[in-house]
Every structure is written in structure tokens, then in C-alpha cells.
Amino acid sequence: MSTPAQLAEELLAVLFDADPVGATLYGIRDRDDRLADISAGTELALRERAENIRVRAMAVDTAHADLEQRLTIAVVVQQAQALVDQFDARFPEYTVIGNLFAPVAGVLFQLGQVPVADAQQAEDFLLRLRQIPEFTAAAAQRHREGVAAGRVPVRPLVDNAIEHLDGYLAAPDADPLLTPELPGAALEEERKRLLVDVVHPALREYRNVLAAEIAQHSRPAEQPGLCWINGGREIYRRLVHSQTTTEHTPEELHEIGRTHLSSLRGEIGELGAKIWGESDPDAVLRRLRADPALYWRDGEELLTAARSAITRAEAVAPRWFGRLPSRPCEVRPVPGTASASTPIGVYLAPALDGSRPGVYFANTEQAEQRPRFASEVIAFHEVVPGHHLQFSLAQDRTDLPLLRRLISITAYTEGWGLYTERLADEMGLYSDDLARLGMVVQDLLRAARLVVDTGLHEFGWGRQQALDYLLTHTTLSRLEAASEIDRYISIPGQALSYLVGRLEIERIRRTARDRLGAAFDIRRFHDAILGHGALPLSTLDVLVREELA
């Protein structure tokens, strides 16, 4: 029988075979010459491997295993099931959008971040460029298979993908595939030739497939949720479980979101009164949406504010954490021409081999429509004390199976990120009450996500209905609200993980504090939560009890 560590190694191989560019970005360089094979046959074979690992992990007797072995089995079982659920969802058939959530736009973004240190890595990078026509052809074929099976994309998102490709092809000098530095003039010339002769023609052909074949079969804006495709309701139920690692139903999560939204109104009124003498929550939200002084002048101002917030957080962090990141994090603008559907911020964990730092990509596109009051809370969420701290500490656990050092379990990862937005307030990091108000309105968004994600995929909401809900209950601009909605359509269930994870971490903290009283140490608590890599929420309570005994 395989050991927990062996099963973890097998599952990591499946994950990296499914996403070889992701392996490169983590500093695992044995698949540098490959792109993902997203054909239905390959995904079925990967699914079978994941299911085999899950069944074997379930059979492991952990009665006499130590803590880390038990945690490894829990992670393998959960991650293998999540991978099976992902393959069964058949995302490449109907996930078409102009940002990193879709296969084609996603691989362009990923390849632009690949570090190249020597001639062999440069050759591997060029080999990947040569494979892009095969990749785009496979994506087009999956879309055609989706049309035949009644699983089709959403028309506004198809239009967004076409618009993104048009912008990409119209600005060759801004191509993110030019970003990795290649050693030597000959390699640079070959890259330029490949972009002109191979990559851009393939993208143009894929764009034409979307426009001429797929768009006419796509779902209207009134039917964007999974409930409108064949087998979609069952797909969504399974994704809810894998994304939250809980047994909550979509109906329960819908109500949790509504309840949490209502609970935040008093806090909004209290902060509004302190800042502007305005205690009516609706009036406060209207001002946050409408006052042009509360938005950025330009992208550089946005980046400067994010970097300043992170510097403050790094200075205070030793008082709240026993262990701190050994790897740096940089703040950069989203590369190339950002699609209208690109999120406000994205974090990319550092490479294990040190070839690339952690990066927080801030979306500076149309910065004058992005609120300055949300800058600090997003920076804390993405970097310190949020994702960068969390991922870096996991990577530093060299005694753990590599799977546990690298994976992201969404409810844990995003639950931690959301938990740290409030933790940053305890740490005294927000520069003023307006920034604290930004923290609360981000809370509004995470509660609204539960309502809207379930509204779209379980209750059949139209895109406009979902957009109206966000515009009414949050401070998002129309630009950002539309980007959020398209994100929920593209990665169903992911948006549920934030609030679900945070509420569980807060519950476990309260329980530990009540149990330990004066002996409770916040640094030990945080080290326990972060010290073992990403975990299913169901394991955290037992873990903290053992660590803080």
C-alpha cells in the first residue's frame, strides 16, 4: 500500500501534467517544453488517475499515523476529488472569456510570467510558442464538442474574448510573450519570428472560430449560469462542495450572504458618521460610488499606494506571526493590455527555485474608475498578511510533501485572505477611517458574492440581474461589477470560498481563545493555521487543538 507521501507525489504529478506551465511557474522545470493538453481524451485519462489516487488514499489506515500523515491524506483525498469535479465540469467546452480564467487567454498570461535563466530554458520557451497552434486548435475543438453536447459559452463573454484577441493582435509591441528575457540575439530573433509566423496566426484563427462558429450558439446574457446547460445543476453542486470544503448547499449559502450583508450596515453608518457626518448606510455607499475624489488619478498612483501599504504591513507583522516569509513580493501592473474582465488584483506565488518572486498584479487599466479606498485592503489580502505570507510559509516547509507546499485549497486560501483584511485592522495597518471603510465595503462584496454566485448558477439569474445586485449592494463601479459578474460566470463556486473560509477561521480562533483564556497567543494561533500548507476547512479545528494544547 502506498504511503501518504507517495500518494501526494502521484497527485502532484497529475496536477502538473494537467498544467505544465503552472509547474514551471512554481520552479518545477521538468515540463518546461510542454503546454497543457486540453483535449477531452487527455482530460479523461487525467481524471482516471486522480480518481484512482483518491480511492487508494481513502483506504489508508491513519489510526496510528502522526499529524502530518493524517493531514496529507486529508489533502490528497480533497484535492483528488476536486480535480475529478473539475474535469467532470468540462470547463474548456464553455469557458470563453478574455482573461486568465479561460484556457487561451490564461496560457498567454502564464507564458508571459515564465522565468528564463539559460539557453535551454529559452529553447523550451520557444518550443512552447510553437505549440500554441495545437493548443488553440484543441480549445476550438472543445468548444465545438460543447456546442454538440448543449454546453455552450455565454455570448457577452465570447464577445469579450474576441475583443481581447483583437486588442492583443493590434498591439504586438505589448505582447506579454515578449516579457521573458531570452539570452542572445538569435533566440530573440526566433521568438519574434514565431510570434509573427506561428502564434499570431493561430490566435487570429481561434478568434475567427469564436466569431464565426461559437458565438451564434452561445447562451444569451439572460442565461449565464450553469443551471442553463446540460447537467449544470449537478456540476454546480459538486463545485460548491469542492470550493468550500463544507456541506453547505447553494440555498444555505445564498441566505448566509444576505444575512451577512445586512449585518454590515451598522458598521458602514458608524464609519460614515466619523468621516463625513453621514450615518445613513445607503447615503455612505452612494458617496463612495459617486465622489470623483475617491478614485485614482492614474495607475502609477495606485501602484505607489499599494507598495506603501505592504511596507507598513511587513514592519508590523513580527508582532502577529512567529514565522515570516523568506521570499520577496513585488507589485506590478497587469502586463499587456488588460481585458475589461480582468480582476482588480491577482497574486502569483514565488517559484521554489528562486527564479521568480511572488507578484501582486494590480489592474491599472482605467485607474480613474478604480476606488482608492479599496487599495489598502486589497494589498493586505494579496500580500502581507494575506496570500504572499501564506504561500511563502507553506513553501518554506521543506519537510512536507511538495503537494502540500504548493497547492491552493480555495476555502482555506481565500478564507485566509479575507480573514487578514480584518486582521489588518487589529494590526493598526489602515491609514485612516476611509481605508477602514474600504475594508468594510470589501466585506460587503464578499457577502454579495454568496448571493450572486448562487443566484447565477442555482437560481437562474440573468447577467443584468446579477450586475444590478452588485451595483445596489456594493460600491463597485460598473466596470468592476461587470468584471466580478463575468468572473463568477467563468469559475463557478470560487467566489463562495472567501466568506465561508473566513467565518470558519474566526470561529476556530474564538473557540481557541475561550478554551485557553489568558494563555491564548495570537502568534501561535496564526503559526498553527499557516504552518502546514493549505488544508480542507474540516481539518483546521482539530489541528489548532493539537497545536495549541
N, C-alpha and C positions, 0 to 999 in steps of 0.2 A: 504493500500500500504506500502511496506517495506521502511524503511529509508535507506539512503546511507550507514550508518554504519552497518545495518543489512545485506544488500546485500554483503558488503565487508566481513563480518564474514562468510556468507554462501559460498562465493567463496573460501575463505581461507580453509574452511573445504574440499572442493573438491580438492584443490591443495594438501593438506596434506593426504587425502585419496589416492590420486594417488601416493604420495611419502612420506610414513610414516617415513622412515629413515631420510629424509630431515627434517621432523618436529622435530625429536629427536635432530638433529644437531643444530637446531635453539633454543633448550631448551624447546620445547613443548613436554611434556613427556607422553601424554595420548594415544599415539600409539606405545609405546616402544616395544610391543610384536608382531608387525606386519612387514612383508615385503610387498612391492608393489605386487598387483595382476595385472599382465600384460596380462591376457587373453583378447581375443577380446570382450567377453561379458561384462566383468567388465569395460573395456575402453569405450564401447558404453554407458553403464549406466552413467559413469562419464561425458561423452560428453553431454548427455541429460541434466544432472544437470547444467553444465556450460552454455549451450545454453539457458536454462530456466532463469538463472540469468541474462544473457546478455539482453534478451528481456525485462525482468522486469526493469532492470536498464535504458534501453533506454526510457522507458515510464515515468520515474521520471521527474517531472516538477522542473527544477532548476532555474526558473526565479527569485525567491526570496530567493534562497539558499545563504549561505555565501561561502567564497572562498574555505574553506576546504571541504565542502559538494560537491561543484562543482568538485573539484579535485578528490574526492573519486569516484564519478560517472564516471568520465573520466577514472580513473584507472580500475574500475570494468568492464566497457564496453570493454576496450582494452585487459585486461588480460583474460576475459572470451572468447573473440574471439580468442585470441592467443592459449588458451587451446583447443578450438574446432579445430583450424587449426592443432595443434599438434596431436590430436587424429586422425583426418582425414588423416594425413600423414602416419599413420600406421608404425611408426619408428621401433617397435620391430620385424617387419617381416624381415627387410633387413639391420638393423644397427648392424653389426657384426664386432668388432674390439677389440684389446687387451688393451683398455684404458677406462677411466671413461665415455666416450660418449656412450658406449654400455651397455645394461641392466646388463649383468652378471659381466663384469669387473667393471662396475660402482658400483654395490652393494657391491662388495668386498672392493673397495676403501672406500665407505661411512661407512660401518660397522667398518672398521679399525679406524675410527675417532670418534666413539661413546663414550662419556664420561660415566663412570660407577662410581657412588658415594656410592652405598649401595647394600645390598644383593638383594633387589627387582629388582633394575636395572640390576644386574648381572644375575638374573634369566630370565629377559626379553631378555637380550642379548643372553643367551643360547637358549631361545625359538626361537629367530630369526635364529640361526645357524641350529636348527632342521628343519626350513622351507626352507633351501636352496635347497634341492632336489626338492621340489614342484616348487620353483622359476625357477630353471634351466630347469625343465621339461616344464614349461609354455613357457619359452623362445624358447626351441626347437620346441614346437608346433606352436608358432607364425612363426618361420622360415619356417616350413612345409606349413603353410597356405599361406605364401608369395610366396613360390615356385608354389603352385597351382594357385595363382592369377596373376602370372607374375611380382611379386615384390620381387626381389632376391638381396642378398648382392653382394659385389664386391670381386672377388677372392683374390687379394693381401691382402685385409683387413681380409678376412676369414683366410688366412694363418697366418696373424699377430695375430689373436685371438687364433689360435691353438698354435702358438709359445709361446704366453704369458701364456697360460694354462700349457703348458709343463714346462716352466720355473718356474711357480708358484708351480706346484706339485713336481718338482725336488728339491725345496728349502723349505722344511716345516718349518725350523727354522726361515725363513724370512717372514713367513706368516703374512700379516697385520692384520689378525683376532686374532693374539696373542697380538696386541698392547694394547687394553683396559685392564687396571689392574683390576682384579677381587678380591674381599675381601674373603680370606680364601682358604686353600689348597684344600678343597673338590670341590669348584667351579672351581678352576684351573684344577683339575684332570678331571672334567666333560667336560670342554672345550677341553682339549687335546683328550679325548675320542671321542667327537663329530667331531672334525676335522678329525681324523683318520677313524672313522667308518661311518660318515654321509656326511660331507662336501666334503672331497677329492674324495670319490667315485662318488658323484653327479657331481662334476666338471669333473672328468675323463669321465663319461658317456656323459656329454654335449660335451666335446671335441671330443669324438668319433662320435657323431651325426654330428658335423660340418665337420669332416674329411670324414665320410662315406656317408652322405646323402646330406648335404648342399653344400659342395664345388663343386661338379660336376654340380650343377645347377646355380652357381653364374655367375655374369657378368664378362667378361674379363676386363683387365686393360684399354682397349680402350673404355669402355662404363661405366664409373663410375658415371655419373651424373643422376639426377632424370629424365631427358628427355628420358632416355633409359628404364624406367619402365612404366607399365600401369598407366595412369593418372598422370604421373610425372610432366608434364609441369604445369598443374593446381595446383598441390601440391606446386611447387616451387613459383609460382606467389603469392599464399596466404602466404607462409613463408616469402617472401621478404617483403610483407606488414606488417606482424606481427613483424618481426625482426627489421625493420627500423622505424615503425610507421609513414611512409610517403607514398605518392602515386607514388614514383619513380618506373619506370619499370626496368626490368633487362637490357634492352638496354641502358637506360639513365645511370644507374649505371656503366655499362661497360665503357662508354665514360668518365664519371666523373673520374673513376680510371685512365684511360690512360692520361687524361689531367693533373691530379694531379701529376702523375709520372714525366711527362715532366717538370712541374714547379719546381721540387726539384733539378734538375741537377745543376743549378747555385749555389745553396747553398752547394752542395757537392763539387763542384770545388773550391769554396771560402775557405771552411774549409780544403780541401786537400792541398791547397797552403800554408795555415798558418802552417799546421803540418809538411808536407814533401816537400813543394815547388812544389807540383804536382796539377795543376789546371784542368787537363782533368778528367771529372767525371768518365769515364769508367776506366781509369787507377787507380783512387782512389778506386773504387769498387773492381778492381782486387787485389789491395794490401790488402784490408780488408779481402778478401776471402783467400788469399794465405800466408800471413805473419804469421808464427807459433808463433811469439812473441805476437800476438794479441789474443791468445787463452789461456784458463786456464791450469795451471799445474795439478790441481786436484779439486775435488768437495769442499773440505774444503776452498780453496782459494776463490771459487765462493761464498760460503755462507758468508764468512767474508766480502767480498766487498759489498754484498747486505745489510748486517746489518749496515755497516758503512754509506752507502748512506741514509738509513732510519733514522739513528740517526741525521744526518745533517738536513734532511727534518723536523723532529719533532722539532728541535731547532728554525727553521726559520718560521714555519707555523703560529704562532700567529700574524705575521705581515700581513698575507694574508687572515686569516679566523677569524671571530668573535667567532665562536664555534668550538671546537676541540673534538676529540674522548675521551670518558671516559673509553674505553676498550683497553687493550694492543693488540699488534700483534706480533707473533713470526715468525721467519724464520726457516723453517725446510726442510730437503731434502725430495723428494717424497719417501714415505715409500715402503718397499718391493723391489721387482725387477721391475724397471720401464720398460714398453714396449717401443720399438723403436718409437711407435706412440704417446707417452706421450708428452704433450706440454712442452715448456721451463719453464713455470711458471703457477701456479694455486693458486687462492685466495679462502679461505673458511672463511665466515663471522663468528664472535663470536656468542656463544649461549646467548640467552637473560637472562638465569638464572645464568650466570657467570661460568658455569661448563667447558667452553672451550673458550680460547681466539681466536681472529682472527689469521689465519695462512696463511702465504705465503709459499707454497710448491715450492721450486726451484728444477728443474730437474738437478741433479748432475751426472746422468748416462753419461758416455763417455764425461766427462767435457772437455777433451783436444780438443773436436770438437765443443765446445761452445764458442762464442766470448766474451772476457772481455769488449769490447767497448759497448756491449748491456746491461751489468749488471745494471748500474745505472738507465737507462731509464725504464727498466722493473720493478725494485724495486719501483721507484716513481709511476708508473702506478698501481701496485698491492697494494701498502700500503699507503704511505703518499707522496703527497697529493691526491692519487688515491682512489682505491676501499675501503681500510680499513677506511679511513676518511669518505668516502661517506656512507658506510653501517653503521658504528658506529653512525654517526649523525642521520641517519634515525631511528635506534633502540632507540635512546635517546628520540624521540618524543612520549612519553607515552600517550599523549592526542589523538594521531591518531589511527584509526583502525589498528589492528595488521597486516592486509594485507599490508598496506602502509608502515609499518615499516620494513617488511621483503622481499618484492618481488624485483626481478630484472627485469626491462624493458630494454631489451638488448641495444637498441639505446641510451637510457639515460645512462645506467651503463657503457657501453663500450665507448660511446661518451665522458663521463666524464673522464674515464681512459686515453683516447688518448689526450683529452684537457690538462690534467695535465702533460703530457710529455713535452709540450711546456711551460706550466706554470712554470714547474721546472726550465726552462732556465731563465725566468723572475725573479724567486726567487733566482737565482745565485747558484743553487744546484749542477750543474755539476762540477766535479773536474778539468776538463781540456777540451781542444778542441777535443780531441779524444772521450771523453764521449759525448760531444755535437754532434760530427759526428755520434755517435751511436744513438742519438735522431733522427737525420735526416734519417738514414737508416731504423729505425723503422717506420718512416713516409712512406718511400718507400714501406715497406711491407704492410702497411695498404691500400695504394693506389692500390698495386698489388692485394690485396685480392678482391677488387671490380671486377677487370678484370678476375681473375682466378675463383672465385666462380660463377660468371655469365657464364664464359666460360665453366665450367664443366656442370652446371645444365641447362643452357638455350641454349648454342650453341654447346653442344655435344663434348667438348674437351675430349681427352684421358688423362689418368693419366700422361703419359710421356710428352705430350704437356704442361700440366699444370706445371709439375715439371721443364721442360726446361724454361718456362716463369719466374718462381721464381728464378731459378739459374742465368738467364740473367739479371734480373732487380732488384735483391736484393743482399744482402751479405750473405744470408743463406748458410750454409754448406749443402751438400747433405742430411745428416742426418736430419737436421732441416727442410729443404724444403720438404722432403718426409713426415715428421710428419705434417707439415702445410697442405699439399695436402690431406692427409688422414683425417684430421680434417674437412676440407671443405666438403669432401665427406660424412662424418658422421653426421654433423649438418648443413645441407644446409641453406644458408642465414645468419647464425650468423655472419660470417666474414664481412658482408656488414655493420654491425651496427656501427663499430668503426669510420670510417671516416665520415659517414653520420651524426652521432650524434655530433662529434666534430665540423664539419662545421656549424651546427645549433647553438651550444653553442657559437661559436666565432661570428656568425652573430648577435645573440641577444646581446652579450657583446658590439659589435661595435655600434649597434643601441642605446643601453642604454647610452654609453659614448657620442655619438653625441647629444643625447637628453638632457643629464644632464650637459654636459660640465665640468666645474671645480667642480661641486657638486658630480660627479661620485665617488663612494667609492668602491674599489675593494673588500674590506672585506664584505660590504653589498651585493654586487652582488653575491659573492660566497655563502654567507649565504642564499640568496634567492634561488639560484639554488639547494642547498643541503638541505634546511630546511624543505622539505615537503615529503621526501622519493622519490623513483623512480617515474617518470611521463612520459606519452607519450610526444614526442617532440612537438606535436601540442599545448600543454598547456603551454610550458615554456615562450613563448613571452608574453602572457597575464599576467602570474604570475609575471614576472620581472617588467612589467609596473606597476602592482598594488603594489608590494613590494617596489619599488624604486620611487614611485610617488613624 
